[in-house]
């Protein structure tokens, strides 16, 4: 009888260990799917956020500039744009150029500012 009880105890412990191993493998297998689903949700909501920045200051020649950077959805695509005012004049340009490059352009009175999108 003692041998039988010992065997039953070992068998029960083995079942619980097996259950823990199976549960761990299942969780590890599902982790990438959960991560991917989370990333999809973040990507879906990213375009809805309105991102706006205002840059203002003095150019290298002492004149003042003002630059408004934002994004808008045009034909289902996110399109970055700038509204600007400075020595070059004022206007709106659709481009993905970095803000510090745009500041250098609007600070030059003879610069050509052209939309690239």
trRosetta pair geometry for C-beta under 8 A, 3 or more apart (Angstrom, degrees):
i j d omega theta_ij theta_ji phi_ij phi_ji
1 4 5.5 -55 -151 35 36 113
1 5 6.3 34 154 -17 69 104
2 5 5.8 -54 -148 37 34 110
2 6 6.3 35 154 -20 66 106
3 6 5.7 -54 -147 36 30 112
3 7 6.3 31 154 -19 64 108
4 7 5.8 -56 -148 36 29 112
4 8 6.4 29 154 -19 64 106
5 8 5.7 -54 -146 36 31 111
5 9 6.4 33 154 -20 64 105
6 9 5.8 -55 -151 36 30 112
6 10 6.4 28 153 -16 64 107
7 10 5.8 -55 -148 38 31 110
7 11 6.2 33 153 -21 65 108
8 11 5.6 -54 -146 37 30 114
8 12 6.4 32 154 -20 64 105
9 12 5.8 -55 -148 35 30 110
9 13 6.4 28 154 -15 64 107
10 13 5.8 -56 -147 39 31 110
10 14 6.2 34 153 -22 65 108
11 14 5.6 -53 -147 36 30 114
11 15 6.5 34 153 -22 63 103
12 15 5.7 -51 -150 31 32 113
12 16 6.7 27 153 -15 64 104
13 16 5.8 -56 -150 37 33 108
13 17 6.3 33 152 -18 66 106
14 17 5.7 -54 -146 38 32 111
14 18 6.2 34 154 -21 65 107
15 18 5.6 -54 -146 37 30 112
15 19 6.3 34 152 -22 63 105
16 19 5.5 -50 -147 34 33 115
16 20 6.5 36 152 -20 64 102
17 20 5.7 -53 -150 35 33 111
17 21 6.4 33 151 -19 65 105
18 21 5.6 -53 -148 36 33 112
18 22 6.3 32 154 -18 66 106
19 22 5.8 -54 -145 38 30 110
19 23 6.3 29 155 -18 64 108
20 23 5.8 -55 -145 38 30 111
20 24 6.3 31 155 -21 64 107
21 24 5.8 -55 -147 35 29 112
21 25 6.4 28 156 -17 64 106
22 25 5.9 -54 -147 37 30 110
22 26 6.3 32 153 -20 64 108
23 26 5.7 -55 -148 36 31 114
23 27 6.4 30 155 -18 65 105
24 27 5.8 -55 -148 37 31 109
24 28 6.3 29 155 -16 65 107
25 28 5.8 -56 -147 39 31 111
25 29 6.2 31 154 -20 65 108
26 29 5.8 -57 -147 36 29 111
26 30 6.3 19 157 -12 65 111
27 30 5.9 -62 -143 42 30 105
27 31 6.6 51 154 -46 63 94
28 31 5.8 -32 -151 0 32 120
29 32 7.8 -58 177 25 35 96
30 33 5.3 -62 -161 42 56 115
30 34 6.0 54 146 -23 84 104
31 34 5.9 -57 -146 36 31 109
31 35 6.3 30 157 -18 66 108
32 35 5.5 -56 -145 40 33 113
32 36 6.1 35 157 -21 68 106
33 36 5.8 -52 -145 36 30 111
33 37 6.4 30 155 -19 63 105
34 37 5.8 -54 -148 36 31 111
34 38 6.4 33 152 -20 63 106
35 38 5.7 -55 -150 35 31 113
35 39 6.5 30 153 -18 65 105
36 39 5.7 -53 -148 36 33 110
36 40 6.5 36 153 -22 65 103
37 40 5.7 -51 -150 32 33 113
37 41 6.7 34 152 -19 63 102
38 41 5.9 -54 -154 33 33 111
38 42 6.6 30 151 -16 65 106
39 42 5.6 -55 -150 38 35 112
39 43 6.3 35 153 -20 68 105
40 43 5.7 -54 -147 36 32 110
40 44 6.3 35 155 -23 65 105
41 44 5.8 -54 -149 32 31 113
41 45 6.6 13 160 -5 64 110
42 45 6.3 -68 -149 44 29 99
42 46 6.3 46 153 -46 65 102
43 46 5.6 -41 -147 8 32 121
44 47 7.6 -66 180 23 29 98
45 48 5.5 -57 -162 33 54 117
45 49 7.1 60 147 -32 76 95
46 49 6.2 -52 -164 17 37 111
47 73 6.8 71 170 -83 113 116
47 78 5.5 -133 -132 -66 99 121
50 70 7.3 -7 -175 -156 85 106
50 71 7.5 -166 -145 60 53 86
51 70 6.7 163 89 -141 59 58
51 71 5.7 35 52 14 95 112
52 68 7.1 -14 -167 -173 97 89
52 69 7.0 156 -156 85 47 57
52 70 4.5 -4 -106 -97 79 100
53 68 7.4 163 85 -156 50 45
53 69 4.5 -5 58 57 98 104
53 70 7.5 -177 24 -67 62 59
53 99 7.0 -60 99 -88 138 152
54 66 7.4 -19 -169 -168 93 85
54 67 7.2 151 -160 83 47 54
54 68 5.4 -13 -106 -104 75 72
54 69 7.7 -165 -75 22 29 71
55 65 7.7 -6 115 110 92 101
55 66 7.4 155 88 -159 57 38
55 67 4.2 -9 61 61 102 105
55 68 7.9 -161 26 -70 68 30
55 69 7.1 39 -4 -9 105 107
55 99 5.8 138 -28 179 152 126
55 103 6.4 -85 127 -79 143 117
56 64 7.3 8 -174 -176 87 99
56 65 6.8 -169 -141 93 50 58
56 66 4.8 1 -105 -110 94 71
56 67 7.2 -173 -70 24 51 66
57 64 7.2 -167 110 -144 24 68
57 65 6.4 -8 62 54 63 88
57 103 7.7 14 52 -148 114 132
58 62 5.9 -21 -177 -150 119 31
58 63 6.9 148 -155 78 73 26
58 64 5.7 -49 -100 -95 63 58
58 65 7.4 133 -126 12 16 81
59 62 6.8 -32 69 36 77 21
59 63 4.9 -1 33 63 118 79
59 64 7.3 -156 -5 -91 85 8
59 65 5.5 87 -54 -24 95 115
59 86 6.6 106 -53 -165 127 120
59 87 6.2 -42 -2 -10 165 124
59 103 7.7 -177 -105 169 79 86
59 106 7.9 -133 -87 102 123 74
59 107 3.4 156 -130 -139 124 114
60 107 6.3 90 16 156 84 143
61 87 7.1 46 58 -64 131 157
61 107 7.0 155 18 175 98 99
63 86 6.8 109 121 -169 113 77
63 87 4.9 90 93 -63 156 106
63 107 7.1 156 70 -144 104 76
64 86 7.2 -134 110 -121 47 73
65 84 7.2 -17 -173 -168 98 94
65 85 6.9 165 -157 90 54 56
65 86 3.5 7 -116 -99 91 120
65 87 7.3 -54 -80 -1 96 77
65 103 6.2 131 103 -146 154 79
65 106 5.3 118 -143 108 129 117
65 107 5.7 -70 -54 -77 143 81
66 84 6.9 160 89 -154 61 48
66 85 4.7 7 53 54 101 98
66 86 6.9 -175 26 -59 55 81
67 82 5.9 -25 -165 -163 91 115
67 83 7.6 155 -157 81 42 52
67 84 5.0 0 -109 -109 73 87
67 86 7.7 -3 -58 -36 87 122
67 99 6.5 137 124 -155 143 95
67 102 6.0 125 -141 115 144 120
67 103 6.1 -94 -23 -83 153 78
67 106 6.6 174 -79 25 108 155
68 82 6.6 142 75 -160 54 58
68 83 4.2 -2 55 55 112 97
68 84 7.3 -153 26 -69 69 47
69 80 7.1 -4 -170 -171 91 101
69 81 7.7 172 -148 90 51 40
69 82 5.4 -22 -97 -101 67 81
69 99 5.6 -69 -52 -92 150 112
69 102 7.8 146 -81 47 110 158
70 80 7.4 171 96 -149 33 61
70 81 6.2 -19 68 63 76 81
70 82 7.9 144 22 -93 65 37
70 83 7.9 12 16 0 108 95
71 78 5.3 3 180 -174 127 96
71 79 6.5 150 -157 74 72 38
71 80 5.1 -40 -96 -95 83 59
71 81 7.2 137 -107 16 32 74
72 78 7.7 159 83 -150 21 55
72 79 5.8 -28 67 62 70 91
72 81 6.6 -13 14 12 101 122
73 76 6.6 3 -180 -120 103 15
73 77 6.9 152 -153 71 64 28
73 78 6.0 -38 -96 -92 67 53
73 79 7.2 129 -123 13 17 85
74 77 6.1 -33 69 63 69 82
74 79 4.5 -4 20 1 116 140
79 94 5.7 -13 167 -155 115 116
79 117 5.8 162 -146 128 100 149
80 94 7.2 132 87 -159 51 63
80 95 6.9 -54 95 88 98 34
80 96 5.1 100 47 -99 131 65
80 117 7.5 131 52 -19 71 157
81 92 6.1 14 172 -177 121 96
81 93 6.6 171 -157 88 76 41
81 94 4.7 -38 -99 -101 96 63
81 95 7.4 89 -117 23 47 53
82 92 7.0 172 88 -150 49 53
82 93 5.3 -6 57 57 95 88
82 95 6.9 -30 8 46 107 93
82 99 7.8 151 -99 -112 128 73
82 102 5.6 -174 -94 -157 172 157
83 90 7.9 16 177 -174 77 89
83 91 7.5 -146 -146 112 57 30
83 92 5.1 -24 -99 -97 70 82
84 88 7.6 11 122 66 126 114
84 90 6.4 -164 98 -139 58 56
84 91 6.4 -8 56 58 86 61
84 92 7.7 154 15 -93 73 33
84 93 7.1 -7 8 11 119 106
84 102 6.8 -142 -83 166 141 113
84 106 4.7 -128 172 -98 137 148
84 113 7.5 -114 53 -164 146 169
85 89 7.7 -75 -136 138 54 33
85 90 4.0 2 -104 -102 79 105
85 106 7.6 66 79 -176 14 135
86 89 7.6 -2 65 40 56 24
86 90 7.6 131 15 -81 49 65
86 106 3.7 96 42 150 140 102
86 107 5.8 -68 163 -79 141 46
87 106 7.0 130 44 153 71 60
87 107 5.7 53 29 -159 119 35
87 108 6.7 -166 89 87 122 4
87 109 4.5 -79 152 -76 105 76
88 105 6.7 -5 -37 142 160 69
88 106 4.8 -115 25 -145 122 50
88 107 7.4 -7 -22 15 100 12
88 108 6.2 36 -70 76 106 53
88 109 5.9 -175 -87 -129 50 28
88 110 7.7 -102 -115 14 83 12
88 111 5.0 -52 -104 52 132 100
88 113 6.3 93 145 -19 150 123
91 113 7.0 157 68 87 128 132
93 102 7.8 -179 67 -130 132 117
93 113 5.2 -96 -72 154 151 107
93 114 7.2 106 -141 115 120 9
93 115 5.1 -163 -161 -79 72 73
94 115 4.3 35 52 -144 80 115
94 116 7.5 -143 104 45 68 50
94 117 4.6 -99 135 56 103 107
95 102 7.7 156 78 -86 126 114
95 114 7.9 95 -71 96 130 50
95 115 5.8 -150 -53 -142 87 48
95 116 4.5 66 -119 28 93 97
95 117 6.0 -178 -96 -8 36 97
96 116 7.1 -93 23 80 74 116
96 117 6.6 93 -22 -58 89 122
97 101 4.9 -107 170 83 106 127
97 102 5.5 128 104 -57 116 91
97 105 7.9 25 133 -5 156 142
97 116 7.1 101 -37 20 98 135
98 101 4.7 90 64 6 85 105
98 102 7.1 -154 95 -7 44 86
99 102 5.5 -55 -147 37 36 113
99 103 6.4 42 154 -24 68 100
100 103 5.6 -43 -148 29 36 115
100 104 6.9 39 152 -18 61 100
101 104 5.8 -53 -156 34 36 112
101 105 6.6 34 148 -18 66 105
102 105 5.5 -55 -149 37 36 112
102 106 6.2 24 159 -11 71 105
102 113 7.9 64 -142 -130 80 119
103 106 6.2 -59 -141 41 29 100
103 107 6.2 28 158 -21 63 113
104 107 5.9 -61 -146 36 27 112
104 108 7.0 19 158 -16 61 107
105 108 6.3 -66 -157 32 32 103
105 111 4.6 173 -165 157 70 154
105 113 5.5 115 149 -89 130 98
106 111 7.1 -110 -79 63 22 141
106 113 7.0 28 -78 -71 73 144
107 111 8.0 59 61 -9 45 142
108 111 4.0 94 81 -38 107 111
